[in-house]
Amino acid sequence: MPLLQVRDMPEDLYKTLADIAEQENRSIAQETIVLLQRALNYKESRQSRRKRILAEIHSNPIKDVQAFPDPAALIREDRER
């Protein structure tokens, strides 16, 4: 089995990794493998994700803009308190 060595890992990152591994009842090596598998299996690119989110936004337009309160009125109300 191949060996992976990581040098100069920030202490806070290592501590976070160790804490997560402990919560999941795994060794640090096992948790690292799980996290790498999850990260590398993420297939949707940033661009395709952005396009998908924009399509969702455009498919659900705001029907009644008047339903939202006037921002100036909210600020005025907050300042009067």
N, C-alpha and C positions, 0 to 999 in steps of 0.2 A: 504494500500500500504506500502511495506517495506521502511525503512528509512536507508540511508547510510551516515555515518559520517566519514570524513577524517580528521585525526589529523596530525599536524606537516607538513602541505603542504608547500613546499618552496614558498616564496613570488613571485619569478619570474614566477613560474609555474602557480600560481593563477592569476597573472596579465595577462599572455598569455591567459589563459582560459577565463578570463573576457573580454579581447579584442576580442577574436574570437566570444564569445557569443554576444557581442554588434554588431559586423559586421553582424552576422546572424540574428539579431533582436530576440534573445532568452534570456531567463534567464540563469544564470550560471548553475542552476540545469538541465534545459532542454538541454543545450549544453553538459553537462557532460553525460547525458543519451545517446544523439546522438553519442558522441565519443566512449563511452563504447560499444554501439551496433555495431558500425563499427569495432572496434577492436576485439570484440568477434566473429563476423561473419566471420572473416578472417580465412578460413579453410585450406589454403595451408601451410603445415609445412615448416620450414626452409630447411629441407633435401629434400623434394619434389621440392621446388622452385629451390634449387641449381641444382638438377638433370635436371629439365626442362630447365634451362638456359644453362647448359653444353650441353644438347642435341641440343639446338638451335645453339650454337657455332659450334658444330661438324657437323651440317647439312649444314652450310654455310662456308666451308673452304675458306681460301684466295687462290684464283686461281693464282694470279700473285704477288709473293713476291717482284719482281723487281719494282712493281708499287709504292712501298713506298720509299721515299727518304732515303739515307744513314744517320743515326743519327750523325755519326762523321762529315759528310759534313755540316749538319745543325748547329752543335755546332761551327765548324770552321767558317762558314759564320757569325754566330751571334757574335763571338769574334772579327771578323775583322771589325765590324761596330763601 
